Amino acid sequence: MLKLFRREQYLRVDTLGDRYDVVIIGGGGHGLATAYYLAAKFGVTKVAVLERAYIGSGGTGRNTTVLRANYKTPETIAFYRASYQLYATLGQDLDYNMLRSQRGLLWLAHSEPQLRNQRERALQNQQFGVNTVFLDAAQVKATCPELDMTGGGKRPILGAAYHPPGAIIRHDAVAWAYAMAAQRLGVEIHQGIEVTGLDIEGGRCRGVRTNQGPIAAGKVLSAVGGYVTDIANMAGIRLPIVTHPLQAYVTEAYKPVLDRIVASADLHIYVSQSARGEVLIGAEIDPFTSYSTRSTFPFLASCSARAIDLFPFLAKLRILRQWTGLCDMTPDYSPLMGLCEVENFLISSGWGTWGFKAIPASGLAMAELLATGQVPSLIAPFALDRFRRDRAVPERASAGTH
């Protein structure tokens, strides 16, 4: 029987050592998954994950928990399809109940340009083996009867791309499952340890400096999200990343009424209902760059108005909780994974608004790279030097938050 997720479970407290084969900076989903796969798939267990706060305190714990594979470029479709497939059995693999629920994702079109875009999305997904179909307005209404097809009388719904595998999963359960599974295999997870510098000599990273002293390492991986440029600066590397806040909120619990995930690129909004009955609502990234995680009323007001246009029943619900995460955005909206010009220093970052969906695939691929020194073909297109080589992987069209 799978373990139920309980917040009162605790991680083992290890004594911080002075040397490891691999040091991973960042105790979010990407860092924890990489540590787990290093031990489980490649037998590398002398691994330390260093988290300056607590595990899952960054983007992993501040996202909107949607899983999908309906992207727009061949490279990203293949990558997120692989990640979705890993998520499908992750609860069994890690012996942990993550409350995964397949809902189906509707990507609405309210304009002729978006109608063409969603037709193209469906056809391209099908070409690469991802289950996405185009629905006309009548089919959209049949798939999600709760929708106001007039869009509040402002933006009528003309059609949608429907991605039946679209799902939700409990985000903090993912972090805890990877952490506990990694610890069972000998990985050390250290919370409250801040990396203050990197030990680099002769173009090679030899370890990290922390608020608890120096640690030598065979290899160092930065699996940091919004603050990744701070870590890169320690290595003397300039990353093509800017950081934007992204806000979301949930309403009070309501009777089960919405069994679909609904997104609209025209309205820049997405809506789903959690297993606890809360209706989760999010919208576009804040237009300014910032490290602030303060929530704002203008976002709440604007987002709520658009959400009510799609689902009028939301007007009578009270808002329960609001939060803000940080998005590390690259110029082409695709991630950075792999090697850097500093030897033995690697990066898994630039995840923008969809890093949570990528956790299993990126963790497995980065573990393979760390263990073997060979770049897996799945992540080769996302190398840092792709911008210098003019080989961008443009994925902005897949975002409902821009």
Order of alpha helices (4+ residues) and beta strands (2+ residues): beta-alpha-beta-beta-alpha-alpha-beta-beta-alpha-beta-alpha-beta-beta-alpha-beta-beta-beta-beta-alpha-beta-beta-beta-beta-alpha-beta-beta-beta-alpha
